[in-house]
Structure formats: structure tokens, C-alpha cells
């Protein structure tokens, strides 16, 4: 006789399952930051290939392989955030402060670096320093096929945290009673931000507008499909709560149910299915858009053989066709258990610090290596010695 399938409200700690995925949110956090580091390596290799195609051509295949790993950074970090929220290891406030603070910090650092050292340095070389910013931006738009530069991954994390906040938080003061529906409607704010960002990226890629530099650190980094997947999973969590509490269960009982292995497994299976479907759907959409842009024969050739044509299309510039990595990420979710608490919580705090330091070291070493392979004419030793003597004399105040 077949075993009766338990209904959602009948599940709990008293009839929990034994299976517990070996990977915790800390594991995903480490993997996510590792993928960010890989992104930096990939960017340096791309620059190296452009500077010296002959010597760096051998790394092109390697770069194609690690590009898939680089795209997994946001899914790993988003799931780590999901785990913290579902497991109540920290409230929404801490996540908003951490992700919002990091987003703001990167914005400030970028503005200082860009205006002071990029525009400022160019201004030192011009008779009229006011021409520096237009000159820098014109040069950027001349070499950038996309017309924008998105790099602040904490924008994505902040928007996704806002979605979870407005969809699942239970305010105790202002938004109580029927006002809770107003609070839930605020979910449209981060969604609208994402939509506006997609429109701006699309118009910039089409060449119809030129975005100012201050917008770059405020643009979401990852593909729209990844954000859509996150919203779907947030809705899944909310609807499960409504279904669970429909049969007389309380919110407190639902919070206890969230800590069970059974619910963690159900969430992992659902997430794996959605991620896999989203990855396949994104490939199909990208193919269709490319076919519509270039014609069937050319499009298929471009999709299969010409990465440049694929990446330079408007649709691909805003992120469509860049979520195929979700297909590879989906099976990993079956090893994930958001209820798993890491033994050493200090590691979680050190991971971002270690990641940032490693990125800084890679950047410094990478610039050194790029200068070494760049086709720059070598200077005469005597002339370089005179220049260094002049610089050291000025530094010494003599």
C-alpha cells in the first residue's frame, strides 16, 4: 500500500526527514566570492588578449571556460542571503545595512577614483581642464559596444533583499491591519528599479542615449532572468506561508516549519527546477532575439561560432543569453540546506574581507602583467634614470 503523501500543513519537526544537504549558506558565500575573484581574472585576461593577441591567444579557451564560473557569483550570493532570511540567522535590517552600505561604498569609491584620478589626470594634460570629462566619456563610448559599465554586484543583492523585505516582513507599527497591503505593494519599487535599469541599458546599447558616469555603479550587474528567478522564489516562500496558515496554523508555527529538513529539501528541489527552466528559457529567448536581429542563417552561425556578434547585440548587452549558467547551478541546489548552521561563524565575516583583499592583489599584479605584455616601446635606461632622479628629487623636496 502506497504511503500517504503528507499535506503541507501536516508537515513539521515531528515527522521530519533525515536528509540534510551538506552545503550551508556559508559554503555558498565562499563560492560566490570565489566567482567574483574569477570575474576579475577573466577581465584581466580579456584586456591582455586585446593588448597582445599573439601571446595571449592561448588563454582564450581558458577564459571561455571560467566565464561560466564567473556568472555564478550572484546566484551563490543570492541563495546565501535567502538562507539567512529563511533561517532567521539575521533580520532584514542587518542585510539591508550590509548590502546597502557596500553598494554605497562602491559608489563613493568609484566616483572619487573616476573623477579624481581618471578625469583629473586627463585634465592635467589639457589646456582647458573642463574638456577632460567630455573627452573621457567620448573615448569610453567610442570603445564600449554596450554604452555602459555595470560592476556593482551589491546593487543586485540590495534589490533582492528589498523584494524579500516588502514581501515577507511583518511590520508592527505603521503598516498594520489593512495597511499591510500597501507595504506589500512596495515590492514593486525594486522591480521597477530593475525594469528601468534594463531600459537604460537597452537604449545605451542601441546608442540612443549616453549614460553619465555616476549611473554606472548604480546599475544592476546580473541578467534580468536571474532577478526574475529570485522574485519567483520569493513568491514561492510567501504562498507556502499562506497555504500553511490556511488550516489554522500560526505564523510562529510556520517559522518553526521553515527550520525543518523537509522544507529545506522542498525549497532546494523547487529552486533547482526553476533555475534549470530559467537557464533553458534564457538560451531560447537569446536565440530567438538573435535570429530576429540577424536572420536565421547568420544568427545560428553567430550563436554557435561568433561570440563577438552574440555579445554585441542589444538584447545580449542587457543580459539576455547570459543566464545559461543557471542550468549548471541548478543541480548544486540539491546539495544545499538553508537550515544548516556553520560551526565557525567568524569565517562568514572574513570571507568578504578576504575576497576584497584578493581582488586588490589581483588588480595590482594584473596591471603589472598587462604592462609587461603590452606593446609599449622600451625606454632608454639613461633617460629613464634621469626621469626617476627628477621624481625622487621632487619627492625629497630638494
C-alpha positions as CSV (number, residue, x, y, z in Angstrom):
1,X,0.0,0.0,0.0
2,X,1.4,3.4,-1.0
3,X,2.4,5.7,1.7
4,X,0.0,8.6,2.1
5,X,1.6,11.9,1.0
6,X,1.6,14.5,3.7
7,X,-0.1,17.8,3.1
8,X,1.8,20.9,3.7
9,X,0.1,21.8,7.0
10,X,0.7,18.3,8.3
11,X,4.4,18.6,8.0
12,X,6.7,19.6,10.9
13,X,9.5,18.7,13.2
14,X,7.7,15.6,14.4
15,X,7.8,13.9,11.0
16,X,10.9,15.5,9.6
17,X,13.2,13.7,7.1
18,X,16.8,12.8,7.8
19,X,18.4,14.1,4.6
20,X,20.3,17.3,5.1
21,X,22.3,18.9,2.2
22,X,26.0,19.2,3.1
23,X,26.3,22.8,1.8
24,X,25.3,25.7,4.1
25,X,24.8,29.4,3.3
26,X,28.5,29.9,4.3
27,X,29.6,27.4,1.7
28,X,27.6,29.4,-0.9
29,X,29.1,32.7,0.3
30,X,32.6,31.3,-0.1
31,X,31.8,30.0,-3.6
32,X,30.1,33.3,-4.5
33,X,33.1,35.4,-3.6
34,X,35.4,32.9,-5.3
35,X,33.4,33.5,-8.5
36,X,33.8,37.3,-8.1
37,X,37.5,36.8,-7.9
38,X,37.3,34.7,-11.1
39,X,35.4,37.6,-12.7
40,X,38.4,39.8,-12.1
41,X,40.8,37.2,-13.5
42,X,38.5,36.9,-16.6
43,X,38.5,40.7,-17.1
44,X,42.3,40.9,-16.9
45,X,42.7,38.0,-19.4
46,X,40.3,39.8,-21.8
47,X,42.3,43.0,-21.5
48,X,45.5,41.0,-22.1
49,X,44.1,39.4,-25.2
50,X,43.3,42.8,-26.6
51,X,46.7,44.2,-25.8
52,X,48.7,41.3,-27.1
53,X,46.6,38.9,-29.1
54,X,49.5,36.7,-30.3
55,X,50.9,35.9,-26.9
56,X,47.6,35.7,-25.0
57,X,45.6,33.8,-27.7
58,X,46.3,30.5,-25.8
59,X,44.3,31.8,-22.9
60,X,41.1,32.4,-24.9
61,X,39.7,28.9,-24.4
62,X,40.5,29.0,-20.7
63,X,38.8,32.4,-20.5
64,X,35.6,30.9,-22.1
65,X,35.5,28.2,-19.5
66,X,35.9,30.4,-16.4
67,X,33.4,32.8,-17.8
68,X,30.7,30.3,-16.9
69,X,32.0,30.1,-13.3
70,X,32.2,33.9,-13.1
71,X,28.5,34.2,-13.9
72,X,27.6,32.0,-10.9
73,X,28.7,34.7,-8.3
74,X,25.2,36.3,-7.9
75,X,23.2,33.0,-7.7
76,X,25.5,31.8,-5.0
77,X,25.3,35.0,-3.0
78,X,21.6,35.4,-3.5
79,X,21.0,31.9,-2.2
80,X,23.2,32.6,0.8
81,X,21.1,35.7,1.5
82,X,17.9,33.7,1.1
83,X,19.2,31.2,3.7
84,X,19.9,33.9,6.2
85,X,16.4,35.3,5.8
86,X,14.6,31.9,5.9
87,X,16.6,30.6,8.8
88,X,16.2,33.8,10.8
89,X,20.0,34.0,11.5
90,X,19.8,37.7,11.0
91,X,17.0,40.2,10.3
92,X,16.2,42.2,7.2
93,X,17.8,45.3,8.9
94,X,21.3,43.8,9.0
95,X,21.1,42.6,5.4
96,X,19.9,46.0,4.2
97,X,22.6,47.8,6.1
98,X,25.3,45.4,4.8
99,X,24.3,45.3,1.2
100,X,23.1,48.9,1.0
101,X,26.3,50.1,2.8
102,X,28.5,48.1,0.4
103,X,26.6,49.4,-2.6
104,X,27.0,53.0,-1.4
105,X,30.7,52.5,-0.5
106,X,31.5,51.2,-4.0
107,X,29.6,54.1,-5.5
108,X,31.6,56.6,-3.5
109,X,35.0,54.9,-4.2
110,X,34.1,54.8,-8.0
111,X,33.2,58.5,-8.0
112,X,36.4,59.5,-6.2
113,X,38.6,57.3,-8.4
114,X,36.9,58.2,-11.7
115,X,36.7,62.0,-11.1
116,X,40.0,62.4,-9.2
117,X,42.3,60.0,-11.0
118,X,40.8,59.4,-14.4
119,X,39.2,62.7,-15.3
120,X,41.6,64.6,-13.1
121,X,44.7,63.1,-14.7
122,X,43.4,63.8,-18.2
123,X,42.6,67.3,-17.1
124,X,46.3,67.8,-16.2
125,X,47.2,67.1,-19.8
126,X,44.8,69.6,-21.3
127,X,44.9,73.3,-21.7
128,X,41.3,73.5,-20.6
129,X,40.6,71.0,-17.8
130,X,36.9,71.4,-18.4
131,X,37.3,69.4,-21.5
132,X,38.5,66.3,-19.6
133,X,35.2,64.7,-18.6
134,X,33.6,65.0,-22.1
135,X,36.8,63.7,-23.6
136,X,36.9,60.7,-21.3
137,X,33.3,59.8,-21.8
138,X,33.5,60.2,-25.6
139,X,36.5,57.9,-25.6
140,X,34.6,55.4,-23.4
141,X,31.6,55.4,-25.7
142,X,33.9,55.0,-28.7
143,X,35.3,51.7,-27.5
144,X,32.4,50.3,-25.5
145,X,29.8,48.4,-27.7
146,X,27.3,48.4,-24.8
147,X,27.5,52.0,-23.8
148,X,27.5,51.3,-20.1
149,X,29.7,49.7,-17.4
150,X,27.9,47.7,-14.7
151,X,30.1,46.2,-11.9
152,X,28.4,46.8,-8.5
153,X,27.0,43.4,-7.6
154,X,25.7,44.8,-4.3
155,X,23.0,46.7,-6.3
156,X,21.5,43.3,-7.2
157,X,21.8,42.0,-3.6
158,X,20.2,45.2,-2.2
159,X,17.3,45.0,-4.7
160,X,16.7,41.3,-3.9
161,X,16.8,42.0,-0.2
162,X,14.2,44.7,-0.6
163,X,11.9,42.3,-2.5
164,X,12.1,39.8,0.4
165,X,11.6,42.6,2.9
166,X,8.4,44.0,1.3
167,X,7.0,40.6,0.5
168,X,7.7,38.8,3.8
169,X,8.4,41.2,6.7
170,X,5.6,41.8,9.3
171,X,5.7,45.4,10.4
172,X,4.4,46.0,14.0
173,X,3.8,49.8,13.9
174,X,2.8,51.8,10.8
175,X,1.9,49.1,8.2
176,X,-0.5,47.0,10.3
177,X,-4.0,45.8,9.6
178,X,-5.1,46.5,6.0
179,X,-2.1,48.8,5.6
180,X,0.0,45.7,5.2
181,X,-1.2,45.6,1.6
182,X,0.4,49.0,1.0
183,X,3.6,47.6,2.4
184,X,3.4,44.5,0.2
185,X,2.9,46.8,-2.8
186,X,6.3,48.4,-2.1
187,X,7.7,45.2,-3.7
188,X,7.1,47.0,-7.0
189,X,9.8,49.5,-6.1
190,X,12.9,47.3,-6.6
191,X,11.1,45.5,-9.5
192,X,10.5,49.0,-11.1
193,X,14.2,49.9,-10.5
194,X,15.3,46.7,-12.3
195,X,13.0,47.4,-15.2
196,X,14.2,51.0,-15.6
197,X,17.8,49.8,-15.5
198,X,17.1,47.3,-18.3
199,X,15.5,50.1,-20.4
200,X,18.5,52.4,-19.8
201,X,20.9,49.6,-20.7
202,X,19.0,48.8,-23.8
203,X,18.9,52.4,-25.0
204,X,22.5,52.8,-24.2
205,X,23.4,49.7,-26.1
206,X,21.3,50.9,-29.0
207,X,23.2,54.2,-29.0
208,X,20.1,56.3,-28.5
209,X,21.3,57.7,-25.1
210,X,24.6,58.3,-23.4
211,X,24.6,57.5,-19.7
212,X,26.5,59.7,-17.3
213,X,29.3,58.1,-15.4
214,X,27.6,58.3,-12.0
215,X,24.9,55.9,-13.2
216,X,27.4,53.0,-13.8
217,X,27.9,52.0,-10.1
218,X,24.1,52.1,-9.6
219,X,23.3,49.6,-12.5
220,X,22.4,46.0,-11.6
221,X,25.1,43.7,-12.8
222,X,23.5,40.3,-13.5
223,X,21.0,39.3,-16.2
224,X,17.2,40.1,-15.8
225,X,16.4,36.3,-15.8
226,X,18.4,35.9,-12.5
227,X,16.4,38.6,-10.9
228,X,13.2,37.1,-12.2
229,X,14.1,33.7,-10.7
230,X,14.7,35.4,-7.3
231,X,11.3,37.1,-7.4
232,X,9.6,33.8,-8.3
233,X,11.3,32.1,-5.3
234,X,10.3,34.9,-3.0
235,X,6.7,34.5,-4.2
236,X,7.0,30.7,-3.6
237,X,8.0,31.3,0.0
238,X,5.2,33.7,0.6
239,X,2.5,31.4,-1.0
240,X,3.7,28.5,1.1
241,X,3.2,30.5,4.2
242,X,-0.3,31.4,3.1
243,X,-1.1,27.7,2.3
244,X,0.4,26.5,5.6
245,X,-1.5,29.0,7.8
246,X,-4.8,28.5,5.9
247,X,-5.5,25.4,8.0
248,X,-5.4,27.1,11.4
249,X,-1.6,27.2,11.7
250,X,0.1,30.3,13.1
251,X,3.0,32.4,11.8
252,X,5.1,31.2,14.6
253,X,4.4,27.6,13.7
254,X,5.4,28.4,10.1
255,X,8.7,29.8,11.3
256,X,9.4,26.5,13.0
257,X,8.4,24.6,9.9
258,X,10.9,26.6,7.9
259,X,13.7,25.1,10.0
260,X,12.9,21.5,9.1
261,X,14.9,19.4,6.7
262,X,11.8,18.5,4.7
263,X,11.0,22.2,3.9
264,X,14.7,22.8,3.1
265,X,14.6,19.9,0.7
266,X,11.3,21.1,-0.9
267,X,12.8,24.5,-1.4
268,X,16.0,23.1,-2.9
269,X,14.1,21.0,-5.4
270,X,11.8,23.9,-6.4
271,X,14.8,26.2,-6.8
272,X,16.7,23.6,-8.9
273,X,13.7,23.2,-11.2
274,X,13.1,26.9,-11.6
275,X,16.8,27.6,-12.2
276,X,17.1,24.9,-14.8
277,X,14.0,26.1,-16.6
278,X,15.1,29.7,-16.5
279,X,18.5,28.8,-17.9
280,X,17.0,26.9,-20.8
281,X,14.4,29.6,-21.4
282,X,17.1,32.3,-21.4
283,X,19.0,30.3,-24.1
284,X,15.8,30.0,-26.2
285,X,15.0,33.7,-25.8
286,X,18.5,34.8,-26.7
287,X,18.5,32.6,-29.8
288,X,15.1,34.0,-30.9
289,X,16.2,37.6,-30.4
290,X,19.4,36.9,-32.3
291,X,17.5,35.3,-35.1
292,X,15.2,38.3,-35.3
293,X,18.2,40.6,-35.4
294,X,20.4,38.9,-37.9
295,X,18.3,36.5,-39.9
296,X,18.1,32.7,-39.3
297,X,21.3,31.6,-41.1
298,X,23.5,34.4,-39.8
299,X,22.0,34.2,-36.3
300,X,22.7,30.5,-35.9
301,X,26.3,30.9,-37.2
302,X,26.7,33.9,-34.8
303,X,25.3,31.9,-31.9
304,X,27.5,28.9,-32.5
305,X,30.7,30.5,-33.7
306,X,30.9,34.2,-33.2
307,X,30.9,35.2,-29.6
308,X,31.6,38.8,-30.5
309,X,28.4,39.1,-32.6
310,X,26.5,37.4,-29.8
311,X,27.7,39.7,-27.1
312,X,27.4,42.9,-29.1
313,X,23.6,42.6,-29.8
314,X,21.4,44.9,-27.8
315,X,19.5,42.0,-26.1
316,X,22.7,40.4,-25.0
317,X,24.1,43.7,-23.8
318,X,21.2,44.0,-21.2
319,X,21.7,40.4,-20.1
320,X,19.6,38.0,-22.1
321,X,21.6,35.0,-23.1
322,X,23.8,35.3,-20.0
323,X,21.8,33.1,-17.7
324,X,22.7,29.8,-19.2
325,X,25.0,29.2,-16.2
326,X,21.8,28.6,-14.2
327,X,21.5,25.3,-15.9
328,X,24.8,24.2,-14.3
329,X,23.9,25.9,-11.0
330,X,20.5,24.0,-10.6
331,X,22.0,20.6,-9.6
332,X,24.1,22.3,-6.9
333,X,20.9,23.4,-5.2
334,X,20.1,19.7,-4.4
335,X,23.2,19.8,-2.1
336,X,22.1,23.0,-0.3
337,X,20.3,23.2,3.0
338,X,19.5,26.7,4.2
339,X,18.8,25.4,7.7
340,X,22.4,24.2,8.1
341,X,24.3,26.5,10.6
342,X,28.1,26.7,10.0
343,X,30.2,25.8,13.0
344,X,32.5,28.8,12.7
345,X,30.5,32.0,12.1
346,X,33.7,34.1,12.0
347,X,34.6,32.6,8.6
348,X,31.4,34.2,7.2
349,X,32.6,37.7,8.3
350,X,36.1,37.2,7.0
351,X,35.1,35.9,3.5
352,X,34.1,39.3,2.0
353,X,37.3,40.9,3.5
354,X,39.5,38.2,2.1
355,X,37.7,38.5,-1.2
356,X,38.2,42.2,-1.5
357,X,41.9,41.9,-0.5
358,X,42.4,39.1,-3.1
359,X,40.8,41.2,-5.7
360,X,43.0,44.2,-4.9
361,X,46.1,42.0,-5.1
362,X,45.0,40.5,-8.4
363,X,44.4,44.0,-9.7
364,X,47.8,45.2,-8.8
365,X,49.6,42.1,-10.1
366,X,47.3,42.1,-13.1
367,X,48.2,45.6,-14.0
368,X,51.9,44.7,-13.7
369,X,51.5,41.7,-16.0
370,X,49.5,43.8,-18.5
371,X,52.2,46.4,-18.7
372,X,54.7,43.6,-19.2
373,X,52.9,42.2,-22.3
374,X,51.6,45.5,-23.7
375,X,53.3,46.6,-27.0
376,X,54.9,49.6,-25.3
377,X,58.2,50.9,-26.8
378,X,61.0,50.3,-24.4
379,X,62.8,53.4,-22.9
380,X,66.5,54.1,-22.8
381,X,67.9,53.3,-19.4
382,X,69.7,56.6,-19.2
383,X,66.6,58.6,-19.9
384,X,64.5,56.6,-17.5
385,X,67.2,57.1,-14.8
386,X,67.1,60.9,-15.4
387,X,63.3,60.8,-15.1
388,X,63.4,58.8,-11.8
389,X,66.1,61.1,-10.4
390,X,63.8,64.1,-11.1
391,X,60.8,62.5,-9.4
392,X,62.8,61.4,-6.3
393,X,64.3,64.9,-6.0
394,X,60.9,66.5,-6.1
395,X,59.6,64.0,-3.5
396,X,62.6,64.8,-1.2
397,X,61.8,68.5,-1.5
398,X,65.2,69.4,-2.9
